[in-house]
Amino acid sequence: MSEDRIRTAHAAAQAWAQRRDDAAVNAVLALLDTHAPESLLGDARTEYWWHGCEAMADAIGPGRPAAAVRLLELARVSNQKEGSMATGSGEGLASRENLRRIDAKIAALRAQAPEAPASASAAGPACSCGRTLDTARPAARLAFEVMGDTYEMKLGRCAGCGSHWRALARERFTGPESESAGPIEANEAAALLDLIAACPDPTQARCRCAAHRKIAWG
């Protein structure tokens, strides 16, 4: 499951770098709807990956600033991982410069497209059938913490069409809260429900059980 989403994310970034494939942008954004950025990185060195995300954000920023911010946040996480693997002072310095550049772009884009007030999204995200998803009352949920941000993954089924959905709420260490949701296959929903059922306390974000490690880090 985690290997598939990492492969999809990296392939999308490569497609963008090679062909400027517009579908790549939507592929990465769809993954970010339901996964924490850190879970998309994989174990390999990731330089081409964050370059691809930053290039995508630069291209779509003028027309889609909110989406560009999400891509830059992923580029930032990926670059942090690249920097942690640096073997010399030159690489470490380059990583810090990259983070400063990405942070400046995020700040500029957020100034163009400030976060919507909570009342604007009070109805919750919608299913592809048009029905509002009741993310406030999911069938299961699991909280976890990654790099100072608290996430809550929620699972449920649409009351209209019965399709499975996964929502990901994020409470940033510094910044506004956000929530996104998207469809998942029944077998993936079943696997996640089994993981959550194995956790001794799904509401404890700092739990280090096998389920938390699998969901938070893939």
C-alpha positions in Angstrom: 0.0 0.0 0.0 2.6 2.5 1.0 5.0 1.4 -1.7 2.3 2.0 -4.3 1.6 5.5 -3.2 5.3 6.4 -3.0 5.8 5.0 -6.5 2.8 7.0 -7.8 4.0 10.2 -6.2 7.6 9.9 -7.5 6.4 8.9 -11.0 4.2 12.0 -11.1 7.1 14.3 -10.2 9.3 12.6 -12.8 6.5 13.0 -15.4 6.3 16.7 -14.7 10.1 17.2 -14.9 10.3 15.3 -18.2 7.1 16.3 -20.0 5.4 19.1 -18.0 2.5 16.7 -17.8 -0.5 18.6 -16.2 -2.0 15.3 -15.0 1.1 15.0 -12.7 -0.1 18.0 -10.6 -3.5 16.5 -10.0 -2.0 13.1 -9.2 0.2 14.5 -6.4 -2.6 16.7 -5.1 -4.9 13.7 -4.9 -2.4 11.8 -2.8 -2.0 14.8 -0.5 -5.8 14.8 0.0 -5.5 11.6 2.0 -1.8 11.1 3.0 0.6 13.0 5.2 3.4 14.5 3.1 6.1 12.5 5.0 4.5 9.2 4.0 5.1 9.9 0.3 8.9 10.2 0.4 10.2 6.7 0.5 13.7 5.7 1.5 15.8 6.8 -1.5 17.5 10.2 -1.8 14.8 12.6 -3.0 16.4 15.5 -4.8 14.5 15.1 -8.1 11.3 14.7 -6.1 11.3 18.0 -4.3 12.6 19.8 -7.4 9.6 18.3 -9.3 7.1 19.5 -6.7 8.7 23.0 -6.6 8.6 23.2 -10.4 4.9 22.2 -10.4 4.1 24.9 -7.7 6.0 27.6 -9.7 4.0 26.8 -12.8 0.5 26.7 -11.3 1.0 29.3 -8.6 -0.5 32.3 -10.5 -3.8 30.5 -11.2 -3.9 28.0 -8.3 -2.1 29.5 -5.3 -3.7 27.2 -2.7 -2.7 24.1 -4.6 0.8 25.5 -5.2 1.2 26.0 -1.4 0.4 22.3 -0.8 3.0 21.3 -3.4 5.6 23.6 -1.8 4.9 22.1 1.6 5.6 18.7 0.2 8.8 20.0 -1.4 9.8 21.4 1.9 9.4 18.1 3.7 11.2 16.3 0.9 14.1 18.8 1.0 14.3 18.5 4.8 14.8 14.8 4.4 17.4 15.4 1.7 19.2 17.8 4.0 19.2 15.2 6.8 21.1 12.8 4.6 23.8 15.4 3.6 27.3 14.1 3.9 29.1 17.5 3.9 28.8 21.1 5.0 28.2 22.2 1.4 25.2 20.0 1.1 23.8 21.1 4.4 24.2 24.8 3.5 22.4 24.2 0.2 19.6 22.5 2.0 19.1 25.5 4.3 19.1 27.9 1.3 16.5 25.7 -0.4 14.3 25.8 2.7 14.5 29.6 2.9 13.6 29.9 -0.8 10.6 27.5 -0.5 9.4 29.3 2.7 9.5 32.6 0.9 7.4 31.2 -1.9 4.9 29.7 0.5 4.5 33.1 2.3 4.0 34.9 -0.9 1.4 32.5 -2.1 -0.5 32.5 1.2 -0.7 36.3 0.9 -2.4 35.8 -2.4 -4.8 33.1 -1.2 -5.4 33.3 2.6 -7.0 30.4 4.3 -10.8 30.4 4.1 -12.6 31.0 7.4 -13.8 27.9 9.2 -17.5 28.7 8.4 -16.7 28.5 4.7 -16.0 24.7 5.0 -18.4 23.9 7.8 -20.4 21.6 5.6 -17.4 19.4 5.1 -15.9 17.9 1.9 -18.2 16.3 -0.7 -18.2 12.8 -2.2 -18.0 12.4 -6.0 -21.7 11.7 -5.9 -22.3 15.1 -4.5 -23.2 14.1 -1.0 -21.5 15.9 1.9 -19.1 13.5 3.8 -19.8 13.4 7.5 -16.2 13.6 8.6 -17.2 14.7 12.1 -18.6 11.2 12.7 -16.2 8.7 11.0 -16.4 5.0 11.4 -12.8 5.1 12.7 -10.1 7.6 13.4 -6.4 7.7 14.3 -4.3 10.7 15.4 -0.6 10.9 14.8 2.2 13.4 15.0 4.8 14.2 12.3 7.5 16.9 12.7 5.4 18.9 15.2 2.2 18.8 13.2 -0.8 16.7 14.5 -2.8 14.8 11.9 -6.0 12.8 12.3 -6.9 10.2 9.7 -10.6 9.4 9.5 -12.3 6.6 7.7 -16.0 6.3 6.7 -18.5 5.5 3.9 -20.6 7.9 2.0 -24.3 7.8 3.1 -25.3 8.5 -0.5 -23.4 6.0 -2.7 -21.7 3.8 -0.1 -18.1 4.4 -1.4 -15.3 4.4 1.1 -13.5 7.6 2.0 -10.5 8.7 4.0 -10.1 12.2 5.4 -6.9 13.8 6.7 -7.1 16.7 9.2 -4.0 18.6 9.9 -3.2 20.9 12.9 0.0 22.8 12.1 2.5 23.6 14.8 2.4 27.1 13.4 -0.5 28.0 11.1 -4.1 27.2 10.4 -5.9 23.9 10.5 -7.0 22.1 7.4 -8.9 19.0 6.3 -9.1 17.2 3.0 -10.8 14.0 2.0 -10.9 11.6 -1.0 -12.1 8.1 -2.0 -10.2 4.9 -1.4 -10.7 1.3 -2.5 -12.6 -1.1 -0.2 -9.5 -3.3 0.3 -7.4 -0.3 1.4 -10.2 0.8 3.8 -10.3 -2.7 5.3 -6.5 -2.8 5.8 -6.6 0.6 7.5 -9.5 -0.4 9.8 -7.6 -3.5 10.8 -4.5 -1.4 11.7 -6.5 1.1 13.7 -8.3 -1.7 15.6 -4.8 -3.0 16.6 -3.8 0.3 18.2 -4.2 0.5 22.0 -5.3 4.2 21.8 -6.1 5.6 18.4 -6.6 9.1 19.9 -3.1 9.3 21.2 -1.1 11.1 18.6 2.3 10.2 20.1 1.6 6.5 20.3 4.4 4.5 18.8 2.6 1.2 18.1 3.0 -0.6 14.8 -0.3 0.8 13.5 0.9 4.4 14.1 4.3 3.8 12.5 2.7 2.2 9.5 0.1 4.9 8.9 2.3 7.9 9.7 5.5 6.9 7.9 4.3 4.2 5.5 
